[in-house]
Amino acid sequence: MSTFEFFFQGLGVAVLPMNLLYALIGVTLGTAVGVLPGIGPALTVALLLPVTYKLDPAGSLIMFAGIYYGGMYGGSTASILLNTPGESASIVTALEGNKMARAGRGGPALATAAIGSFVAGLIATLALAFIAPFIVKIALVFGPREYFALMVLAFVTVSSAFGDSTLRGLTSLFVGLTLAIIGIDQLSGQTRLSFGIPDLLDGVEVTTLAVAMFAIGESLYIASKGDSEPDKIEAVKGSVWMNAADWARSWKPWLRGTAIGFPIGAMPAGGAEIGTFLSYATEKKLSKYPEEFGKGAIEGVAGPEAANNASAAGTLVPLLTLGLPTSATAAIMLAGFQQYGLQPGPLLFATNPQLVWGLIASLLIANFMLLVLNLPLIGLWVKLLSIPKPWLYAGILVFATLGTIGANPSVFELGMLLAFGLLGFAMRLFGYPIAPVVVGLILGPMAEQQLRRALAISQGDVTALFMSPIAVLLFGLAFLAVVVPLVLRARGRGEVLSQLAANED
């Protein structure tokens, strides 16, 4: 069947009433948590993992994808009106968006962010639909050594792409790989690191770890900061619609942001943060009004927001085709697939095409839902910013605990939740990224299995791992994955830091 036929079959799955409801719930929750500063889509998906344990796999994954897209949309509201980015990808939006809000142009800033997100999401989702089948065809020829090389690439990219320090990222990864060893060895049948505790024979639950590290750890970290002065929310003055000049200055940045964000999101060493930095730098160089940058240039909101949302669709390319997560939310979505016994990758397109194409098609529907939700309901989203943090994070702790009990009613599991929550808190305190721990736990057993298979085929010859051109290419990409983010971050942050310095002057 052609891509068009698969895509239209996916639309048939996505428009089922229950799936439409799941998509609506996802985009609404995603927008709400995106608006709230400090809470990102990864935390929300992690919280919902145990709740959706017994739901339909297609509906749950559609809801998770809606949360991802909605979180990217909603992050712009806190950045523009509060000057408090919900996550790193929204930092650049705050530079110009908050200046516009202070000048009484918060409405057009929110409008160009919402419409730019819609345009970027629409184009990037279509690109995902047509690029994914080509990558699947390549991945179908993979053997054990190619898959092991792919796992190494995944390990290196999540370690180097998250956080500011590659060394700290690798340290977090090895924590996850150590946790992955716990349980019964699949080949020998021997127990490893279980310490005689029967509950550890099945290994560490990915759901428990994800909820603990993201939700419990974040709540404890926020609580440790103590009371802080309430942030000033800039009021939205006048109409939220853009005038003709705003449209004329926004449409090219939307397209350029999409062109920058999608491929960088799809890169193993990519990420939304890098795309937004590069988009901002590009718009500043190409703008006819460079003097407005730092004072509220609409191009500085339109381009980065488009890049931000295009990268979300780009992130799903390696996740769905290769099982390779390149963002924290993608790592949690990978755990979501695995809780239903599904492994993202080329075989999933062959064995469960309705689910994959239904998920891709639902992203188009989610985009239209988000456009309808964002502009008319902007007043509602602004009110969410006034929720007291103690109430918010106390609710997260209760929800995380109840979700874990519902999925696995065990006192030992609750103890694990607390222990991993304290670990997540300590890692945040000392600047260690969380996502590599989850990725290490998920991909560690698969990497070990593929390495053993490859060594069994080559009768223990390690050099045989490098005899495959595809494996050599993947190992080479793993090396570049360490170098490329360092270079791109240095360039993009250099531009942003110089802009911040200019603003202070």
For each residue, the residues with C-beta under 8 A, 3 or more apart:
1: 5 6 9
2: 5 6
3: 6 7 129 130 133
4: 7 8
5: 1 2 8 9
6: 1 2 3 9 10 133 353 357
7: 3 4 10 11 129 357 360 361
8: 4 5 11 12
9: 1 5 6 12 13 353 354 357
10: 6 7 13 14 354 356 357 358 359 360 361 362
11: 7 8 14 15 361 364
12: 8 9 15 16 358
13: 9 10 16 19 58 354 355 357 358 361 362
14: 10 11 19 20 23 62 358 361 362 364 365
15: 11 12 19 20 365
16: 12 13 19 20
17: 20 21
18: 21 22 56 59
19: 13 14 15 16 22 23 58 59 62 358 362
20: 14 15 16 17 23 24 365
21: 17 18 24 25
22: 18 19 25 26 59 60 62 63 66
23: 14 19 20 26 27 62 63 66 362 365 366 369
24: 20 21 27 28 66 369
25: 21 22 28 29 63 66
26: 22 23 29 30 62 63 64 65 66 67 69 70 366
27: 23 24 30 31 66 67 69 70 73 366 369 370 373
28: 24 25 31 32 70 373
29: 25 26 32 33 44 48 63 66 67 70
30: 26 27 33 34 41 44 66 67 68 69 70 71 72 73 74
31: 27 28 34 35 70 71 73 74 370 373 374 381
32: 28 29 35 36 70 74 381 384
33: 29 30 36 39 40 41 43 44 67 70 71 74 86
34: 30 31 40 41 70 71 72 73 74 75 76 77 78 86
35: 31 32 74 75 77 78 86 381 382 384 385
36: 32 33 39 78 86 384 385 387 392
37: 78 82 84 85 86 231 385
38: 84 86 218 222
39: 33 36 43 44 86 218 392 396
40: 33 34 43 44 71 75 86 87 328 329
41: 30 33 34 44 45 67 68 70 71 72 329
42: 45 46 214 327 328 329 331 332 435
43: 33 39 40 46 47 214 215 218 396
44: 29 30 33 39 40 41 47 48 67 71
45: 41 42 48 49 64 67 68 329 332 333 336
46: 42 43 49 210 211 213 214 215 332
47: 43 44 51 211 214 215 396 399 400 403
48: 29 44 45 51 52 63 64 67 403
49: 45 46 52 53 207 210 211 332 335 336 339 403 407
50: 53 207 211 403 404 406 407 408
51: 47 48 403 406 407
52: 48 49 55 60 63 336
53: 49 50 207 339 406 407
54:
55: 52 59 60
56: 18 59 60
57: 60 61 340 342 355
58: 13 19 61 62 354 355 358 359
59: 18 19 22 55 56 62 63
60: 22 52 55 56 57 63 64 336 340
61: 57 58 64 65 333 336 337 355 359
62: 14 19 22 23 26 58 59 65 66 358 359 362
63: 22 23 25 26 29 48 52 59 60 66 67
64: 26 45 48 60 61 67 68 332 333 336
65: 26 61 62 68 69 316 333 359 362 363 366
66: 22 23 24 25 26 27 29 30 62 63 69 70 362 366 369
67: 26 27 29 30 33 41 44 45 48 63 64 70 71 329
68: 30 41 45 64 65 71 72 312 329 333
69: 26 27 30 65 66 72 73 121 309 312 363 366 367 370
70: 26 27 28 29 30 31 32 33 34 41 66 67 73 74 366 370
71: 30 31 33 34 40 41 44 67 68 74 75 86 87 329
72: 30 34 41 68 69 75 89 117 272 308 309 312
73: 27 30 31 34 69 70 76 113 114 117 309 370 374
74: 30 31 32 33 34 35 70 71 77 78 86 374 381
75: 34 35 40 71 72 78 79 85 86 87 89 90 93 308
76: 34 73 79 80 90 93 97 110 113 114 117 301 305 308
77: 34 35 74 80 81 82 110 378 381 382 385
78: 34 35 36 37 74 75 81 82 84 85 86 90 385
79: 75 76 82 83 84 85 86 90 91 93 94 97 98
80: 76 77 93 94 97 98 100 101 106 109 110 113 234 301
81: 77 78 98 101 106 110 233 234 236 382 385
82: 37 77 78 79 98 231 232 233 234 385
83: 79 94 98 231 234
84: 37 38 78 79 94 231
85: 37 75 78 79 88 89 90 91 93 94
86: 33 34 35 36 37 38 39 40 71 74 75 78 79 90
87: 40 71 75 90
88: 85 91 272 273
89: 72 75 85 271 272 273 275 276 308 311
90: 75 76 78 79 85 86 87 93 94 276 308
91: 79 85 88 94 95 273 276 496
92: 95 276 277 279 280 300 304 496
93: 75 76 79 80 85 90 96 97 113 276 301 304 305 308
94: 79 80 83 84 85 90 91 97 98
95: 91 92 98 99 280 294 300 496 499 500 503
96: 93 99 100 109 293 294 296 297 298 299 300 301
97: 76 79 80 93 94 100 101 109 113 300 301
98: 79 80 81 82 83 94 95 101 102 234
99: 95 96 102 103 294 295 296
100: 80 96 97 103 105 106 108 109 296 298 301
101: 80 81 97 98 104 105 106 109 234 236
102: 98 99 234 296
103: 99 100 295 296
104: 101 237 238
105: 100 101 108 109 237 238 296 298
106: 80 81 100 101 109 110 234 235 236 237
107: 110 111 236 237 238 239 240 241
108: 100 105 111 112 240 241 242 243 246 298
109: 80 96 97 100 101 105 106 112 113 296 298 301
110: 76 77 80 81 106 107 113 114 236 240 374 375 378
111: 107 108 114 115 240 241 242 246 375
112: 108 109 115 116 242 246 250 298 301 302 305
113: 73 76 80 93 97 109 110 116 117 301 302 305
114: 73 76 110 111 117 118 370 371 374 375
115: 111 112 118 119 242 250 254 371
116: 112 113 119 120 250 253 254 257 301 302 303 305 306 309
117: 72 73 76 113 114 120 121 305 306 308 309 370 374
118: 114 115 121 122 367 368 370 371
119: 115 116 122 123 254 255 258 306
120: 116 117 123 124 254 257 258 261 262 305 306 307 308 309 310
121: 69 117 118 124 125 309 310 312 313 363 366 367 370
122: 118 119 125 126 364 367
123: 119 120 126 127 255 258 262 310
124: 120 121 127 128 258 261 262 265 309 310 311 312 313 314
125: 121 122 128 129 313 360 363 364 367
126: 122 123 129 130 364
127: 123 124 130 131 262 313 314
128: 124 125 131 132 313 314 316 317 320 360 363
129: 3 7 125 126 132 357 360 361
130: 3 126 127 133 134
131: 127 128 134 135 266 317
132: 128 129 135 136 317 320 321 349 360
133: 3 6 130 136 137 349
134: 130 131 137 138
135: 131 132 138 139 317 318 321 322 346
136: 132 133 139 140 321 346 349
137: 133 134 140 346
138: 134 135 141
139: 135 136 142 321 322 345 346
140: 136 137 346 347 350
141: 138 146 470
142: 139 146 147 150 346 470
143: 146 147 454 468
144: 147 148 450 451 453 454 457
145: 148 149 450 454 464 465 467 468 471
146: 141 142 143 149 150 468 470 471 474
147: 142 143 144 150 151 446 450
148: 144 145 151 152 447 450 451 454 465 471
149: 145 146 152 153 465 468 470 471 472 474 475 478
150: 142 146 147 153 154 322 323 324 474
151: 147 148 154 155 443 446 447 450
152: 148 149 155 156 447 474 475 478
153: 149 150 156 157 268 324 474 475 477 478 481
154: 150 151 157 158 268 323 324 325 439 443
155: 151 152 158 159 173 177 436 439 440 443 447 478
156: 152 153 159 160 478 479 481 482
157: 153 154 160 161 268 269 324 326 478 481
158: 154 155 161 162 169 173 325 326 331 435 436 439
159: 155 156 162 166 169 170 172 173 436
160: 156 157 166 169 269 481 482 485 486
161: 157 158 169 269 270 271 326 481 485
162: 158 159 169 172 271 328 433 434 435 436
163: 168 169 172 431 432 433
164: 168 431
165: 168 169 431
166: 159 160 169 170 482 486
167: 170 171
168: 163 164 165 171 172 431 432 433
169: 158 159 160 161 162 163 165 166 172 173 432 433 436
170: 159 166 167 173 174 436
171: 167 168 174 175 432
172: 159 162 163 168 169 175 176 427 432 433 434 435 436 437 440
173: 155 158 159 169 170 176 177 436 437 439 440
174: 170 171 177 178 440
175: 171 172 178 179 423 436 437 440
176: 172 173 179 180 436 437 438 439 440 441 444
177: 155 173 174 180 181 440 441 444
178: 174 175 181 182 193 440
179: 175 176 182 204 209 437 440 441 444
180: 176 177 203 204 440 441 442 443 444 445 448
181: 177 178 192 193 444
182: 178 179 192 193 194 200 203 204
183: 191 192 193 194 200 201 202 203 204
184: 189 190 191 192 194 201 202 203
185: 188 189 190 191 192
186: 445 449
187: 452
188: 185
189: 184 185
190: 184 185
191: 183 184 185 194 201
192: 181 182 183 184 185
193: 178 181 182 183 200
194: 182 183 184 191 197 200 201
195: 200
196:
197: 194 200 201 412
198: 201
199: 202 410 412 413
200: 182 183 193 194 195 197 203 204
201: 183 184 191 194 197 198
202: 183 184 199 205
203: 180 182 183 184 200
204: 179 180 182 183 200 208 209 416 441
205: 202 208 209 408 413 416
206: 209 210 335 338 339 438 441 442
207: 49 50 53 210 211 335 339 404 407 408
208: 204 205 211 212 404 408 413 416 417 420
209: 179 204 205 206 212 213 420 437 438 441
210: 46 49 206 207 213 214 332 335 438
211: 46 47 49 50 207 208 214 215 216 400 403 404 417
212: 208 209 215 216 217 400 416 417 418 419 420 421 423 424
213: 46 209 210 216 217 420 421 423 424 427 434 437 438
214: 42 43 46 47 210 211 217 218 328 332 424 434
215: 43 46 47 211 212 218 219 396 397 399 400 421
216: 211 212 213 219 220 397 400 417 418 420 421 422 424 425
217: 212 213 214 220 221 420 421 422 423 424 425 427 428 434
218: 38 39 43 214 215 221 222 393 396 424 428
219: 215 216 222 223 393 394 396 397 400 421
220: 216 217 223 224 421 422 424 425
221: 217 218 224 225 424 425 428 429
222: 38 218 219 225 389 393
223: 219 220 393
224: 220 221 425 429
225: 221 222 228
226:
227:
228: 225
229:
230:
231: 37 82 83 84 385
232: 82
233: 81 82 382 385 386
234: 80 81 82 83 98 101 102 106
235: 106
236: 81 101 106 107 110 240 378 379 382
237: 104 105 106 107
238: 104 105 107
239: 107
240: 107 108 110 111 236 375 378
241: 107 108 111
242: 108 111 112 115 246 247 250
243: 108 246 247
244: 247 248
245: 248 249
246: 108 111 112 242 243 249 250 298
247: 242 243 244 250 251
248: 244 245 251
249: 245 246 252 253 289 298 299 302
250: 112 115 116 242 246 247 253 254 298 299 302
251: 247 248 254 255
252: 249 255 256
253: 116 249 250 256 257 279 283 299 302 303 306
254: 115 116 119 120 250 251 257 258 302 303 306
255: 119 123 251 252 258 259 306
256: 252 253 259 260 279 282 283 286 303 306
257: 116 120 253 254 260 261 275 279 302 303 304 305 306 307 308 310
258: 119 120 123 124 254 255 261 262 306 307 310
259: 255 256 262 263 310
260: 256 257 263 264 275 278 279 282 303 307 310
261: 120 124 257 258 264 265 272 275 276 279 306 307 308 309 310 311 314
262: 120 123 124 127 258 259 265 266 310 311 313 314
263: 259 260 266 267 270 314
264: 260 261 267 270 271 274 275 278 307 311 314
265: 124 261 262 270 271 272 275 310 311 312 313 314 315 317 326 327
266: 131 262 263 270 314 315 317 318 326
267: 263 264 270 314 326 484
268: 153 154 157 318 324 326 477 481
269: 157 160 161 326 477 480 481 482 484 485
270: 161 263 264 265 266 267 274 275 311 314 315 326
271: 89 161 162 264 265 274 275 311 326 327 485
272: 72 88 89 261 265 275 276 307 308 311 312 315 327
273: 88 89 91 276 277 489
274: 264 270 271 277 278 485 488 489 492
275: 89 257 260 261 264 265 270 271 272 278 279 304 307 308 310 311
276: 89 90 91 92 93 261 272 273 279 280 304 305 307 308 311
277: 92 273 274 280 281 304 488 489 491 492 493 495 496
278: 260 264 274 275 281 282 307 488 491 492
279: 92 253 256 257 260 261 275 276 282 283 303 304 306 307
280: 92 95 276 277 283 284 300 303 304 492 495 496 499
281: 277 278 284 285 491 492 495 496
282: 256 260 278 279 285 286 303
283: 253 256 279 280 286 287 297 299 300 302 303 304
284: 280 281 287 290 293 297 299 300 495 499
285: 281 282 290
286: 256 282 283
287: 283 284 290 292 293 297 299
288:
289: 249 292 293 297 299
290: 284 285 287 293
291: 295
292: 287 289 295 296 297
293: 96 284 287 289 290 297 299 300 499
294: 95 96 99 297 499 502 503
295: 99 103 291 292
296: 96 99 100 102 103 105 109 292
297: 96 283 284 287 289 292 293 294 300 301
298: 96 100 105 108 109 112 246 249 250 301 302
299: 96 249 250 253 283 284 287 289 293 302 303
300: 92 95 96 97 280 283 284 293 297 303 304
301: 76 80 93 96 97 100 109 112 113 116 297 298 304 305
302: 112 113 116 249 250 253 254 257 283 298 299 305 306
303: 116 253 254 256 257 260 279 280 282 283 299 300 306 307
304: 92 93 257 275 276 277 279 280 283 300 301 307 308
305: 76 93 112 113 116 117 120 257 276 301 302 308 309
306: 116 117 119 120 253 254 255 256 257 258 261 279 302 303 309 310
307: 120 257 258 260 261 264 272 275 276 278 279 303 304 310 311
308: 72 75 76 89 90 93 117 120 257 261 272 275 276 304 305 311 312
309: 69 72 73 116 117 120 121 124 261 305 306 312 313
310: 120 121 123 124 257 258 259 260 261 262 265 275 306 307 313 314
311: 89 124 261 262 264 265 270 271 272 275 276 307 308 314 315
312: 68 69 72 121 124 265 272 308 309 315 316
313: 121 124 125 127 128 262 265 309 310 316 317 363
314: 124 127 128 261 262 263 264 265 266 267 270 310 311 317
315: 265 266 270 272 311 312 318 319 325 326 327 329 330
316: 65 128 312 313 319 320 330 360 363
317: 128 131 132 135 265 266 313 314 320 321
318: 135 266 268 315 321 322 324 325 326
319: 315 316 322 323 324 325 326 330 333 334 344
320: 128 132 316 317 344 348 349 356 359 360
321: 132 135 136 139 317 318 344 345 346 349
322: 135 139 150 318 319 344 345 346
323: 150 154 319 334 343 344 345 443
324: 150 153 154 157 268 318 319
325: 154 158 315 318 319 330 331 333 334 435 439
326: 157 158 161 265 266 267 268 269 270 271 315 318 319 330
327: 42 265 271 272 315 330 331 435
328: 40 42 162 214 331 332 434 435 438
329: 40 41 42 45 67 68 71 315 332 333
330: 315 316 319 325 326 327 333 334
331: 42 158 325 327 328 334 335 435 438 439 442
332: 42 45 46 49 64 210 214 328 329 335 336 438
333: 45 61 64 65 68 319 325 329 330 336 337
334: 319 323 325 330 331 337 338 344 439 442
335: 49 206 207 210 331 332 338 339 438 442
336: 45 49 52 60 61 64 332 333 339 340
337: 61 333 334 340 342 343 344
338: 206 334 335 341 342 343 442
339: 49 53 206 207 335 336
340: 57 60 336 337
341: 338
342: 57 337 338 348 352 355
343: 323 337 338 347 348 446
344: 319 320 321 322 323 334 337 348
345: 139 321 322 323 348
346: 135 136 137 139 140 142 321 322 349 350
347: 140 343 350 351
348: 320 342 343 344 345 351 352 355 356
349: 132 133 136 320 321 346 352 353 356
350: 140 346 347 353
351: 347 348
352: 342 348 349 355 356
353: 6 9 349 350 356 357
354: 9 10 13 58 357 358
355: 13 57 58 61 342 348 352 358 359
356: 10 320 348 349 352 353 359 360
357: 6 7 9 10 13 129 353 354 360 361
358: 10 12 13 14 19 58 62 354 355 361 362
359: 10 58 61 62 65 320 355 356 362 363
360: 7 10 125 128 129 132 316 320 356 357 363
361: 7 10 11 13 14 129 357 358 364 365
362: 10 13 14 19 23 62 65 66 358 359 365 366
363: 65 69 121 125 128 313 316 359 360 366 367
364: 11 14 122 125 126 361 367 368
365: 14 15 20 23 361 362 368 369
366: 23 26 27 65 66 69 70 121 362 363 369 370
367: 69 118 121 122 125 363 364 370 371
368: 118 364 365 371 372
369: 23 24 27 66 365 366 372 373
370: 27 31 69 70 73 114 117 118 121 366 367 373 374
371: 114 115 118 367 368 374 375
372: 368 369 375 376
373: 27 28 31 369 370 376 377
374: 31 73 74 110 114 117 370 371 377 378 381
375: 110 111 114 240 371 372 378
376: 372 373
377: 373 374 380 381
378: 77 110 236 240 374 375 381 382
379: 236 382 383
380: 377 383 384
381: 31 32 35 74 77 374 377 378 384 385
382: 35 77 81 233 236 378 379 385
383: 379 380 386
384: 32 35 36 380 381 387
385: 35 36 37 77 78 81 82 231 233 381 382
386: 233 383
387: 36 384 391 392
388: 391 392
389: 222 392 393
390: 393 394
391: 387 388 394 395
392: 36 39 387 388 389 395 396
393: 218 219 222 223 389 390 396 397
394: 219 390 391 397 398
395: 391 392 398 399
396: 39 43 47 215 218 219 392 393 399 400
397: 215 216 219 393 394 400 401
398: 394 395 401 402
399: 47 215 395 396 402 403
400: 47 211 212 215 216 219 396 397 403 404 417
401: 397 398 404 405 414 417
402: 398 399 405 406
403: 47 48 49 50 51 211 399 400 406 407
404: 50 207 208 211 400 401 407 408 413 414 417
405: 401 402 408 409 413 414
406: 50 51 53 402 403 409
407: 49 50 51 53 207 403 404
408: 50 205 207 208 404 405 413
409: 405 406 413
410: 199 413 414
411: 414 415
412: 197 199 415 416
413: 199 205 208 404 405 408 409 410 416 417
414: 401 404 405 410 411 417 418
415: 411 412 418 419
416: 204 205 208 212 412 413 419 420
417: 208 211 212 216 400 401 404 413 414 420 421
418: 212 216 414 415 421 422
419: 212 415 416 422 423
420: 208 209 212 213 216 217 416 417 423 424
421: 212 213 215 216 217 219 220 417 418 424 425
422: 216 217 220 418 419 425 426
423: 175 212 213 217 419 420 426 427
424: 212 213 214 216 217 218 220 221 420 421 427 428 434
425: 216 217 220 221 224 421 422 428 429
426: 422 423 429 430
427: 172 213 217 423 424 430 432 433 434 437
428: 217 218 221 424 425 431 432 434
429: 221 224 425 426
430: 426 427
431: 163 164 165 168 428
432: 163 168 169 171 172 427 428
433: 162 163 168 169 172 427 436
434: 162 172 213 214 217 328 424 427 428 437 438
435: 42 158 162 172 325 327 328 331 438 439
436: 155 158 159 162 169 170 172 173 175 176 433 439 440
437: 172 173 175 176 179 209 213 427 434 440 441
438: 176 206 209 210 213 328 331 332 335 434 435 441 442
439: 154 155 158 173 176 325 331 334 435 436 442 443
440: 155 172 173 174 175 176 177 178 179 180 436 437 443 444
441: 176 177 179 180 204 206 209 437 438 444
442: 180 206 331 334 335 338 438 439 446
443: 151 154 155 180 323 439 440 446 447
444: 176 177 179 180 181 440 441 447 448
445: 180 186 448 449
446: 147 151 343 442 443 449 450
447: 148 151 152 155 443 444 450 451
448: 180 444 445 451 452
449: 186 445 446 452 453
450: 144 145 147 148 151 446 447 453 454
451: 144 148 447 448 454 455
452: 187 448 449 455 456
453: 144 449 450 456 457
454: 143 144 145 148 450 451 457 458 464 465
455: 451 452 458 459 460 461 462
456: 452 453 459
457: 144 453 454 464
458: 454 455 461 462 464 465
459: 455 456
460: 455
461: 455 458 464
462: 455 458 465
463: 466 467
464: 145 454 457 458 461 467
465: 145 148 149 454 458 462 468 471
466: 463 471 472 475
467: 145 463 464 471
468: 143 145 146 149 465 471 472
469: 472 473
470: 141 142 146 149 473 474
471: 145 146 148 149 465 466 467 468 474 475
472: 149 466 468 469 475 476
473: 469 470 476 477
474: 146 149 150 152 153 470 471 477 478
475: 149 152 153 466 471 472 478 479
476: 472 473 479 480
477: 153 268 269 473 474 480 481
478: 149 152 153 155 156 157 474 475 481 482
479: 156 475 476 482 483
480: 269 476 477 483 484
481: 153 156 157 160 161 268 269 477 478 484 485
482: 156 160 166 269 478 479 485 486
483: 479 480 486 487
484: 267 269 480 481 487 488
485: 160 161 269 271 274 481 482 488 489
486: 160 166 482 483 489 490
487: 483 484 490 491
488: 274 277 278 484 485 491 492
489: 273 274 277 485 486 492 493
490: 486 487 493 494
491: 277 278 281 487 488 494 495
492: 274 277 278 280 281 488 489 495 496
493: 277 489 490 496 497
494: 490 491 497 498
495: 277 280 281 284 491 492 498 499
496: 91 92 95 277 280 281 492 493 499 500
497: 493 494 500 501
498: 494 495 501 502
499: 95 280 284 293 294 495 496 502 503
500: 95 496 497 503 504
501: 497 498 504 505
502: 294 498 499 505
503: 95 294 499 500
504: 500 501
505: 501 502
